[in-house]
Protein backbone atom coordinates (compact mmCIF):
# COMPACT_ATOMS: atom_id res chain seq x y z
CA UNK A 1 0.00 0.00 0.00
CA UNK A 2 1.35 3.41 -0.90
CA UNK A 3 1.82 6.24 1.56
CA UNK A 4 -1.04 8.15 -0.11
CA UNK A 5 -3.46 5.54 1.24
CA UNK A 6 -3.10 7.29 4.60
CA UNK A 7 -3.97 10.76 3.31
CA UNK A 8 -6.81 12.71 4.90
CA UNK A 9 -8.58 16.04 4.55
CA UNK A 10 -6.20 18.51 6.21
CA UNK A 11 -8.68 21.39 5.93
CA UNK A 12 -11.31 19.45 7.84
CA UNK A 13 -8.73 18.30 10.39
CA UNK A 14 -7.50 21.85 10.96
CA UNK A 15 -11.04 23.08 11.57
CA UNK A 16 -11.68 20.24 14.01
CA UNK A 17 -8.46 20.85 15.97
CA UNK A 18 -9.06 24.60 16.14
CA UNK A 19 -12.36 23.79 17.83
CA UNK A 20 -11.05 21.15 20.24
CA UNK A 21 -7.41 22.05 21.08
CA UNK A 22 -6.62 25.24 22.97
CA UNK A 23 -4.31 27.51 21.00
CA UNK A 24 -4.32 25.42 17.82
CA UNK A 25 -4.31 27.49 14.63
CA UNK A 26 -4.43 26.20 11.09
CA UNK A 27 -3.88 25.73 8.25
CA UNK A 28 -1.82 22.58 8.59
CA UNK A 29 0.24 20.08 6.64
CA UNK A 30 0.69 16.42 7.53
CA UNK A 31 3.75 14.32 6.80
CA UNK A 32 3.81 10.63 7.69
CA UNK A 33 6.79 9.30 9.61
CA UNK A 34 8.14 6.39 7.57
CA UNK A 35 9.31 4.39 10.58
CA UNK A 36 6.13 4.29 12.66
CA UNK A 37 5.08 0.66 12.54
CA UNK A 38 1.84 -0.15 14.30
CA UNK A 39 -0.15 3.09 14.29
CA UNK A 40 0.47 5.59 11.46
CA UNK A 41 2.09 8.69 12.92
CA UNK A 42 2.25 12.14 11.32
CA UNK A 43 4.18 15.34 11.84
CA UNK A 44 1.61 18.13 11.83
CA UNK A 45 2.89 21.58 10.94
CA UNK A 46 0.40 24.31 11.80
CA UNK A 47 0.50 28.05 12.26
CA UNK A 48 0.51 27.43 16.02
CA UNK A 49 3.57 25.16 15.78
CA UNK A 50 4.50 21.51 15.25
CA UNK A 51 2.48 18.60 16.67
CA UNK A 52 2.34 14.83 16.27
CA UNK A 53 -0.82 12.97 15.29
CA UNK A 54 -1.16 9.24 15.89
CA UNK A 55 -4.06 7.30 14.44
CA UNK A 56 -5.43 3.83 14.01
CA UNK A 57 -4.60 2.39 10.58
CA UNK A 58 -7.40 1.97 8.05
CA UNK A 59 -8.87 -1.39 7.10
CA UNK A 60 -9.85 -4.49 9.11
CA UNK A 61 -7.93 -4.76 12.41
CA UNK A 62 -7.33 -7.52 14.93
CA UNK A 63 -9.45 -7.22 18.05
CA UNK A 64 -7.87 -4.97 20.72
CA UNK A 65 -5.00 -3.97 18.40
CA UNK A 66 -3.96 -0.36 17.60
CA UNK A 67 -5.47 1.03 20.79
CA UNK A 68 -4.60 4.71 20.39
CA UNK A 69 -7.15 5.56 23.08
CA UNK A 70 -5.15 3.51 25.58
CA UNK A 71 -1.96 5.25 24.46
CA UNK A 72 -3.59 8.62 25.03
CA UNK A 73 -4.85 7.65 28.48
CA UNK A 74 -1.57 6.29 29.81
CA UNK A 75 0.46 9.22 28.47
CA UNK A 76 -1.94 11.67 30.09
CA UNK A 77 -1.72 9.76 33.38
CA UNK A 78 2.09 9.77 33.39
CA UNK A 79 2.40 13.49 32.74
CA UNK A 80 3.48 14.43 36.28
CA UNK A 81 5.53 11.33 37.12
CA UNK A 82 9.23 10.50 36.76
CA UNK A 83 8.47 8.76 33.45
CA UNK A 84 9.11 11.21 30.57
CA UNK A 85 6.27 11.34 28.03
CA UNK A 86 5.04 13.76 25.39
CA UNK A 87 2.18 16.02 26.44
CA UNK A 88 -1.13 14.91 24.90
CA UNK A 89 -3.76 17.44 23.82
CA UNK A 90 -6.84 15.68 22.46
CA UNK A 91 -8.29 12.26 21.64
CA UNK A 92 -10.79 12.07 18.77
CA UNK A 93 -13.04 9.00 18.62
CA UNK A 94 -15.07 10.34 15.68
CA UNK A 95 -13.92 8.29 12.69
CA UNK A 96 -15.48 10.77 10.27
CA UNK A 97 -12.79 13.42 10.90
CA UNK A 98 -9.86 11.59 9.27
CA UNK A 99 -11.20 8.05 8.87
CA UNK A 100 -10.15 6.52 12.19
CA UNK A 101 -9.59 7.34 15.87
CA UNK A 102 -6.56 9.57 16.56
CA UNK A 103 -4.92 11.73 19.16
CA UNK A 104 -2.78 14.84 19.03
CA UNK A 105 0.32 15.34 21.13
CA UNK A 106 3.25 17.71 21.38
CA UNK A 107 6.21 17.42 19.06
CA UNK A 108 9.29 16.47 21.08
CA UNK A 109 12.50 17.58 19.39
CA UNK A 110 14.61 14.55 20.20
CA UNK A 111 16.59 11.91 18.38
CA UNK A 112 15.76 8.25 17.85
CA UNK A 113 18.73 5.93 18.32
CA UNK A 114 18.03 2.98 16.03
CA UNK A 115 21.31 1.11 16.41
CA UNK A 116 21.76 -0.35 19.93
CA UNK A 117 25.53 -0.39 19.38
CA UNK A 118 25.36 3.44 19.31
CA UNK A 119 28.25 3.74 16.83
CA UNK A 120 28.31 7.54 16.80
CA UNK A 121 28.72 7.91 20.56
CA UNK A 122 31.62 7.53 22.98
CA UNK A 123 31.85 4.70 25.50
CA UNK A 124 30.82 6.96 28.43
CA UNK A 125 27.84 8.21 26.40
CA UNK A 126 26.78 4.64 25.61
CA UNK A 127 26.98 3.73 29.27
CA UNK A 128 24.87 6.78 30.14
CA UNK A 129 22.25 5.93 27.50
CA UNK A 130 21.81 2.39 28.85
CA UNK A 131 21.75 3.66 32.42
CA UNK A 132 19.01 6.12 31.43
CA UNK A 133 16.90 3.37 29.87
CA UNK A 134 17.33 1.24 32.96
CA UNK A 135 16.45 4.11 35.28
CA UNK A 136 13.33 5.08 33.34
CA UNK A 137 12.17 1.45 33.26
CA UNK A 138 12.55 1.14 37.02
CA UNK A 139 10.69 4.46 37.43
CA UNK A 140 7.86 3.21 35.22
CA UNK A 141 7.43 0.07 37.29
CA UNK A 142 7.39 2.11 40.51
CA UNK A 143 4.49 4.34 39.39
CA UNK A 144 1.59 4.21 41.87
CA UNK A 145 -1.19 3.05 39.54
CA UNK A 146 -3.91 4.10 41.98
CA UNK A 147 -2.47 7.59 42.37
CA UNK A 148 -2.32 8.22 38.61
CA UNK A 149 -5.79 6.78 37.97
CA UNK A 150 -4.76 3.60 36.17
CA UNK A 151 -5.95 0.96 38.63
CA UNK A 152 -8.43 -0.29 36.00
CA UNK A 153 -5.95 -0.15 33.09
CA UNK A 154 -5.65 -3.92 33.04
CA UNK A 155 -6.45 -7.03 35.00
CA UNK A 156 -4.18 -7.52 38.02
CA UNK A 157 -2.58 -10.92 38.50
CA UNK A 158 -1.93 -13.89 36.20
CA UNK A 159 -0.31 -11.58 33.66
CA UNK A 160 1.75 -14.17 31.85
CA UNK A 161 -1.15 -16.62 31.65
CA UNK A 162 -3.32 -13.94 30.05
CA UNK A 163 -0.55 -12.76 27.75
CA UNK A 164 0.31 -16.25 26.51
CA UNK A 165 -3.37 -16.88 25.82
CA UNK A 166 -3.79 -13.51 24.07
CA UNK A 167 -0.77 -13.76 21.81
CA UNK A 168 -1.43 -17.39 21.01
CA UNK A 169 -4.85 -16.35 19.74
CA UNK A 170 -3.46 -13.30 17.93
CA UNK A 171 -0.81 -15.44 16.27
CA UNK A 172 -3.34 -18.00 15.11
CA UNK A 173 -5.63 -15.24 13.82
CA UNK A 174 -2.84 -13.81 11.66
CA UNK A 175 -0.96 -17.02 10.77
CA UNK A 176 0.00 -17.33 7.12
CA UNK A 177 1.31 -20.88 7.41
CA UNK A 178 2.40 -23.47 9.98
CA UNK A 179 5.47 -22.74 12.09
CA UNK A 180 6.44 -25.71 14.27
CA UNK A 181 8.37 -23.61 16.82
CA UNK A 182 5.39 -21.35 17.49
CA UNK A 183 3.08 -24.33 17.87
CA UNK A 184 5.56 -25.85 20.34
CA UNK A 185 5.77 -22.62 22.34
CA UNK A 186 1.99 -22.31 22.51
CA UNK A 187 2.09 -25.59 24.46
CA UNK A 188 5.41 -25.09 26.31
CA UNK A 189 4.77 -21.67 27.82
CA UNK A 190 1.60 -22.58 29.76
CA UNK A 191 3.22 -25.81 30.95
CA UNK A 192 6.33 -24.01 32.28
CA UNK A 193 4.80 -20.84 33.68
CA UNK A 194 6.21 -19.68 37.05
CA UNK A 195 3.72 -19.27 39.90
CA UNK A 196 2.23 -15.78 40.03
CA UNK A 197 4.28 -13.79 42.55
CA UNK A 198 1.70 -11.01 42.90
CA UNK A 199 3.80 -8.26 41.27
CA UNK A 200 1.63 -5.76 39.40
CA UNK A 201 2.98 -2.67 37.66
CA UNK A 202 2.30 -0.42 34.72
CA UNK A 203 4.22 -2.01 31.84
CA UNK A 204 5.06 -0.44 28.50
CA UNK A 205 4.86 -3.60 26.44
CA UNK A 206 7.38 -2.53 23.77
CA UNK A 207 10.19 -1.04 25.83
CA UNK A 208 13.30 -0.72 23.70
CA UNK A 209 15.88 1.84 22.59
CA UNK A 210 14.09 3.08 19.47
CA UNK A 211 10.85 3.74 21.36
CA UNK A 212 12.53 6.60 23.19
CA UNK A 213 13.43 10.14 22.19
CA UNK A 214 16.79 11.28 23.55
CA UNK A 215 18.31 14.72 23.76
CA UNK A 216 19.88 15.85 20.49
CA UNK A 217 23.28 16.34 22.07
CA UNK A 218 22.89 14.61 25.43
CA UNK A 219 21.95 11.25 26.92
CA UNK A 220 18.71 12.04 28.78
CA UNK A 221 15.44 10.43 27.72
CA UNK A 222 13.01 13.19 26.72
CA UNK A 223 10.01 10.93 26.03
CA UNK A 224 9.07 7.28 25.93
CA UNK A 225 6.77 6.70 22.94
CA UNK A 226 4.56 3.99 21.43
CA UNK A 227 2.40 3.02 24.42
CA UNK A 228 -0.08 0.94 22.41
CA UNK A 229 0.74 -2.30 24.25
CA UNK A 230 0.86 -0.80 27.74
CA UNK A 231 -1.23 -2.38 30.46
CA UNK A 232 -1.12 -3.51 34.06
CA UNK A 233 1.21 -6.45 34.10
CA UNK A 234 4.38 -8.00 35.40
CA UNK A 235 7.45 -5.76 35.42
CA UNK A 236 9.81 -8.60 34.43
CA UNK A 237 8.06 -8.78 31.05
CA UNK A 238 9.34 -5.31 30.12
CA UNK A 239 12.84 -6.09 31.36
CA UNK A 240 13.05 -9.41 29.51
CA UNK A 241 11.67 -7.80 26.37
CA UNK A 242 14.42 -5.20 26.37
CA UNK A 243 17.12 -7.76 27.16
CA UNK A 244 15.78 -9.93 24.35
CA UNK A 245 16.98 -7.29 21.90
CA UNK A 246 20.51 -7.69 23.26
CA UNK A 247 20.40 -11.28 21.99
CA UNK A 248 19.20 -10.45 18.48
CA UNK A 249 21.43 -10.17 15.43
CA UNK A 250 22.91 -6.76 14.76
CA UNK A 251 22.31 -6.89 11.00
CA UNK A 252 18.53 -7.16 10.90
CA UNK A 253 15.58 -4.78 10.80
CA UNK A 254 15.28 -4.86 14.62
CA UNK A 255 18.96 -4.52 15.40
CA UNK A 256 20.42 -6.28 18.42
CA UNK A 257 23.81 -6.76 20.03
CA UNK A 258 24.49 -10.45 19.47
CA UNK A 259 28.20 -10.92 18.73
CA UNK A 260 29.08 -7.32 19.68
CA UNK A 261 31.87 -6.70 22.23
CA UNK A 262 29.69 -4.74 24.61
CA UNK A 263 32.36 -4.22 27.26
CA UNK A 264 34.61 -2.51 24.72
CA UNK A 265 31.77 -0.19 23.74
CA UNK A 266 30.77 0.69 27.29
CA UNK A 267 27.47 -1.20 27.02
CA UNK A 268 26.46 -3.42 29.95
CA UNK A 269 26.09 -7.16 29.63
CA UNK A 270 22.67 -8.71 30.13
CA UNK A 271 23.63 -9.77 33.66
CA UNK A 272 24.86 -6.27 34.48
CA UNK A 273 21.73 -4.66 33.06
CA UNK A 274 19.44 -6.97 35.04
CA UNK A 275 21.49 -6.41 38.21
CA UNK A 276 21.23 -2.62 37.79
CA UNK A 277 17.45 -2.91 37.38
CA UNK A 278 17.20 -5.12 40.47
CA UNK A 279 19.20 -2.61 42.52
CA UNK A 280 17.01 0.28 41.37
CA UNK A 281 13.87 -1.76 42.08
CA UNK A 282 14.98 -3.02 45.48
CA UNK A 283 15.01 -6.73 44.65
CA UNK A 284 17.78 -9.32 44.93
CA UNK A 285 17.41 -11.39 41.75
CA UNK A 286 14.96 -12.64 39.13
CA UNK A 287 14.22 -16.38 39.17
CA UNK A 288 12.83 -18.13 36.08
CA UNK A 289 14.63 -15.67 33.78
CA UNK A 290 14.66 -18.15 30.88
CA UNK A 291 10.86 -18.31 30.90
CA UNK A 292 10.55 -14.53 30.68
CA UNK A 293 13.02 -14.42 27.80
CA UNK A 294 11.31 -17.24 25.89
CA UNK A 295 7.96 -15.54 26.40
CA UNK A 296 9.36 -12.25 25.09
CA UNK A 297 10.68 -13.84 21.88
CA UNK A 298 7.36 -15.65 21.40
CA UNK A 299 5.34 -12.50 21.95
CA UNK A 300 7.42 -10.43 19.55
CA UNK A 301 7.13 -13.19 16.94
CA UNK A 302 3.35 -13.09 17.34
CA UNK A 303 3.30 -9.28 17.01
CA UNK A 304 5.44 -9.39 13.86
CA UNK A 305 3.25 -12.12 12.42
CA UNK A 306 0.38 -9.62 12.60
CA UNK A 307 2.52 -7.09 10.73
CA UNK A 308 3.40 -9.74 8.16
CA UNK A 309 -0.29 -10.49 7.64
CA UNK A 310 -1.11 -6.79 7.23
CA UNK A 311 1.73 -6.45 4.70
CA UNK A 312 0.24 -9.31 2.69
CA UNK A 313 -3.21 -7.71 2.97
CA UNK A 314 -1.87 -4.28 1.97
CA UNK A 315 -2.75 -2.48 5.23
CA UNK A 316 0.67 -2.28 6.94
CA UNK A 317 1.81 1.18 8.02
CA UNK A 318 5.57 0.85 7.59
CA UNK A 319 7.46 0.39 4.35
CA UNK A 320 9.58 -2.13 6.27
CA UNK A 321 6.62 -4.36 7.16
CA UNK A 322 7.79 -7.23 4.96
CA UNK A 323 11.23 -7.18 6.60
CA UNK A 324 9.62 -7.31 10.04
CA UNK A 325 7.57 -10.29 8.92
CA UNK A 326 10.73 -12.18 7.95
CA UNK A 327 11.82 -12.14 11.62
CA UNK A 328 8.93 -14.31 12.81
CA UNK A 329 10.67 -17.64 12.22
CA UNK A 330 14.12 -16.74 13.66
CA UNK A 331 12.47 -15.21 16.73
CA UNK A 332 10.39 -18.34 17.25
CA UNK A 333 13.53 -20.43 16.88
CA UNK A 334 15.33 -18.41 19.56
CA UNK A 335 12.39 -18.81 21.92
CA UNK A 336 12.27 -22.54 21.30
CA UNK A 337 16.04 -22.82 21.89
CA UNK A 338 15.74 -21.01 25.25
CA UNK A 339 12.85 -23.28 26.18
CA UNK A 340 14.84 -26.41 25.31
CA UNK A 341 17.91 -25.21 27.22
CA UNK A 342 15.89 -24.59 30.38
CA UNK A 343 14.31 -28.05 30.37
N, C-alpha and C positions, 0 to 999 in steps of 0.2 A: 504494500500500500504506500502510495506517495505521501509526502509531507502535506500536500494540499488537502488531503482527506480530513485533516484536522483543522481546517480553516473555519472561521465563524464570522458573524457580522460584528465588526468592531464598532460601528456606529451605535448599534443597539446595545452592545456591551458597555460602551462609554456612558450612554444615557442611564443605564441601570446602575452603574457604579457611582455616578454622580448623585444619584438618589439615595444610595444605601451606604456609602462610605464617606465619612466626614473628611472634608478637604480634598476629595478627589475631583480633578478637573480634566476633562477630555479636550481635544480628541486624543485617541490612542493608537498605537501600533502594537502588534503582537508577533513575537518571534519565538518559534519553538526551539527549546533546548534539544539538541540531537541526542544527548546521552541519558535523558530521563527514560527509565525503562518501563515501570509499571503504569504510572499515571502521567499522561502527557503534561508537560510543564512549559510555561511560556514566560518570556520576559516581556512585560508590559511597559511601554514607554508612553507616559502621558504628560500633559502640561504640568501636572502637580508632582511629577517625578517618576522614578522607576519603581515597579512593583513586580511581583511574581504571581502568576495564576497557575493553579494546579487543578486539573479536572479528571473526571472519570473518562476512560476511552470510549469511543463509540462502539456500537455493535453488541452482540450477545456476550455476556460476562458470566464467569463462574460465580456461584452463590457466595456471598460475603467478601468477594474480592474487590479491590480498587476502592476501599472505603475512605474516600476523601473526607467524609464527615467525621470519622474517627480521628484522622490526622489533625483536622482543625481543632477538635475538642481537646486532644492531649497537648497540642502546642499552646493552646490558650491556657490550659491548666498549669503548664510548666513555666509560664511567663516570669514569675517572681521567685523561682527556685534557683539552685546552683547549677541547673542543667541549661546550657545556652541553646535557645531556640529563636527562630525568626518570629517577629510580632505578626499576629494574624489580625485581619481587619473585618472580613465578612465571609460567611458561608452561604452559598446560593443553592437551594434544593429545587429550584424551578428549571426543569430541563429545557424549557422553551427559550431561555436567554441565549445559550450557546450550544444547546443540544445535549448537555449532560450536567450533573452536579459539579460545582467547582467552589474553590475558595481563593481569596486574595490575601496575600501576605506581603510583608516588606521585602525589598531587595537587599540582601546582605552582600556587601562587596568583599567577598573572600575568595580564596582559591581552593579548588578541589585537587587533592593529591591522589592521582590514580595509581601510581606505582608504589607499592608498599616498601620497595627498596629505597625510595626517596633519593634517587641518584643525584639530584641537583643540590642536596643539602650536605652540611658537614655532619660528622659523627655526633657531636654534642646536640645539634639541631634534631637529628633523628631520634636520639634518646629522649629529648624533650617532647617531640611529637607523640611518641609511644607512651610516655608518662602522662601526657595530657589525655589521650584516649582512655587510658586506664583510670585516671582520676574522674573523668566525666562519667564513665560507666559505673564506677562505685557510687558517685553522687546520684545518678539516676536510680539505682537500686535502693538508695536510702531515702528517697522521696516518701513523705507521709501521704499515702494515697487518700486517706480520709480528709486530711487537711486541705488538699488541693481539689477535692471533689471528684475523685476517680474511684471511689470504693465500689462502684457498679460497672467499672470499665471492662470487667471480665469476670469469669467464675473463679473464685479462690479454690485452691487445692486441686490435686490430681492433674496438674498442668501437662505433664508429659503424656499421660494416658489420653487426654483430650487432643493434644497436638498430633500424636501418632495416628489417632483415629481420623482427625481432620485431614491431614496431609495424605494419608492413605486413600481417602475418598477423593481428594482433589487430584491426586495422581491418576487414579483409575478413570476419573471423569475426563482427563485430558490426554490419556495414553494414546500414542500413535502406533503402538506395537507392543510386543511382549519383551520385557527386560527381566531376566532371571534374578539379577541381584536385587532389584526393587521388590520383586515378589518375595524373595527370601527375607528381606528386611521388614516387610509388612508383617511377617510372622515372628521374626527374631526380636524385634523391639518390644512388643508387648510381653513376650516370654522372659525378657531379661531386664525389665524395668525396675529400678531401685524403689524401695518403699518411699512413699511421700513423706518428706521431712517437715512439712508444714510451712516452708518458706514461700512467701508471696510478696512479689514486688512488681512495680511497673517495669515492663521489659520493652525494649525497642523492636526487637524481632528481626532487624536487618542491620545490626550494629557493626560497621566496618569503616575503614579509612575513608573511602570515597563517598560515604554518606555524612561527611562532615565538611564544613567550610572553615578553613583556617585563615589566620591573618595573612595578608599579602606578603609581609616581610618579617613575620614573627612565627611563633609556634603555638599560640593560643587558639583554642577552638572557639570560633565565633557563633556557630550554630550547628546543631545536629539536625539533619533533614531526613525526609522519607520515613514518616511515622506510620505508614499504612498498616504494617503488621504489628503495631504496638498493642499490648493488652496487659492484663494482670497475669503474671506467670511466675516461672521459677528463674531467679537471677542467673543460675549457672547455664541456662540456655543461651543467653546473650554472650556470656564469656566464652563458651565452647564454640559458638558461631564465629566469633572473631578469631579465636585461635585456629579454627578450621582453615581460615584463609592462609595462615602461616604454613600450612601443609600442602597448599596447592601449588601447581607449577607456576613459574614466573612468566612463561611465554604463552599465556592464554588470555582470553577476554576478561576473566576475573583473575587478575594477576596475584600470585602468592609469593611465598619466600622459600619454597622447597629448593634445596640445593644451594642456597645463598649463605655465605659466611656472615651470619648476623653479628657475631661478636666484633668482627673487623669493621662493620658499618656502624656500630653503636646501637644496634637493635637488639632488644632482649630476646632470649630464648623463650620457648613456650613455658617452661618451668618457671623462669624468672618472671614472666608476665603474670602467670597465675598466682605466684607467691606475692607479687606486688598488690594484686587485686585482693587477695586474702587479707593482707595486712591492712589495707585501706578499709576493708569491710569488717574487720574484727573477727575473722575466723581463722582456724588453724590450717585446714587443708580441705580438699574436695575429693571425697571418695567417689567411686564409680565414674571416674573421668572418661573412661573409654566409651561408656554408654552415651554420655552427653555429646561426645565427639561424633560417634556413629549416627546419633539422631540428627545432629546438625548437618552432616553430609546428606543424609536421607531427605531431610526437609528442603534443603537447597535444591537437590535434584528434582523434587516434586514441584517446587516453585518454577524452576527453569523448564520443566516439562510443560507447564501451563503457557510459558512464553513461546516455546516451540510450537505448541498447538495454535496459538494466536498467529504466529508467523505463517504457518501453513494455511490458516483461514484468512489471512490478509488484514488482521486487526491489531497487530503488534505495534507498539509505540516507537520502539527504537529501531534504527537501521541495523543494529547489531543483533537483532533478535535471533536470527538463524545461528549465529556464533554461540550465543548463550545456550541455545537448544542442543548444540553439539557437546556440551559439558555434562548432560544428564547421565550418560553411561559411565564416563570416568569418575564422576562423583559417587554414583551408586557403587562402583567397584571399590573405591576407597572406604566407603561405609561398611561394605561387606568384609573387607580385609580387616578393619578394626574390630568388627564383630567376631570374626574367626580367631583373631589373636587374643581376644579377651576370654575365649571359651575355656 
